[in-house]
């Protein structure tokens, strides 16, 4: 299926590894002119080579001017922005619960998971309006609405804010040809979950069990997967690419869950 993405300028944030890198690769494979970005120059340039991207921009998206810097580079080098994929995000387990989670920790979660996307949207939307439309895909999380718990209380709140923002933008800019949607993954086989400092490793260190036991305990505690496995970055990226395409131009304000059957209710 041709997704109609050839020569479309696609900015993908948080694209040096994991879901973001795979999104960049799939969009580039569809013929899109992909802009990858990250804080580390070496990793960002390596991501450009791996994904076959058209442009690599080094920027710290957690800083107020970071997203605008990336969009401006895309405008100068490639003429504008047609697609924005807000993938950048981070989570730190809050093992001391709500009363042990400070304002500073909530602020960090909002900066990493909400304000990065908000500022990127603010920078990219005028470019899309000038080009007659576009697509925004925000990578949220099932933590925004499913079984919220103290361990991810700040992360879940930030992702819930992202969902709400996405629906508002879809309503405001739909008539100008911009469709805005969210993808909410459950646990994905990336470093965020399975890396040396990821969720499973953090739980293992805190509870005194081995990595595999911690991973199985966490998954069982949230209800388990119908498929019996983690979602892959490739599966998430395929859904993102479809929502970024012109074939889904009248799909807007929606949130698509990809969680291996983790959520058992509608």
Buried (B, 14 or more C-beta within 10 A) or exposed (E): EEBBBEEBBBBBBBBBBBBBBBBBBBBBBBBBBBBBBBBEEEBBBBBBEBBBBBBBBBBBBBBEEBBBBBBBBBBEEBEBBBBBBBBBBBBBBBBEEEEEBEEEBBEBBBBBBBBBBBBBBEBBBEBBBEBEBBBBBBBBBBBBBBEBBBBBBBBBBBBBBBBEBBBEBBEEBBEEBBBBBBBBBBBBBBBBBBEEEBBBBBBBEEEEBEBEBBBBBBBEEBBBBEEEEBBBBEBBBBBBBBBBBBBBBEBBBBBBBBBBEBBEEE
